[in-house]
Amino acid sequence: MEPDRIVDKHELFYAIRDGYPVTRLHTLLIPTRHVETYFDLDEKEIEALDTMLKSQRQKILAEDQEVSGFNVGYNAGRTAGQTVMHCHIHLIPRRHGDMEHPEGGVRGVIPEKQKY
């Protein structure tokens, strides 16, 4: 990882802006230890992730007052769409009106299941 891409760093995790962002300030939180999925993280890493998610949320809110919501997610396994086989968690800022009908949120990974 190029050091200039890192926007936050902790002993167990670091954060970068996504190279293919869904929205502006889309951030990836990545463990320093190599594990494939969220389910391979240990308790200390999960605690560090939670802390970094909250601090990154605050930083994004301070940088962009139009942010009014977030999607947080990860893909675990190829069947779920994971293409980089190193755990990473997406923190995606959302803004009112960025999508005409956001109802269903992450259910949109299978488009016909988003609306219910």
Stockholm file with secondary structure:
# STOCKHOLM 1.0

chainA/1-116         MEPDRIVDKHELFYAIRDGYPVTRLHTLLIPTRHVETYFDLDEKEIEALDTMLKSQRQKILAEDQEVSGFNVGYNAGRTAGQTVMHCHIHLIPRRHGDMEHPEGGVRGVIPEKQKY
#=GR chainA/1-116 SS CCGGGEEEECSSEEEEECSSCSSTTCEEEEESSCCSSGGGCCHHHHHHHHHHHHHHHHHHHHHCTTEEEEEEECCCSGGGTCCSSSCCEEEEEEETTSSSCCTTGGGGGSGGGTCC
#=GC SS_cons         CCGGGEEEECSSEEEEECSSCSSTTCEEEEESSCCSSGGGCCHHHHHHHHHHHHHHHHHHHHHCTTEEEEEEECCCSGGGTCCSSSCCEEEEEEETTSSSCCTTGGGGGSGGGTCC
//
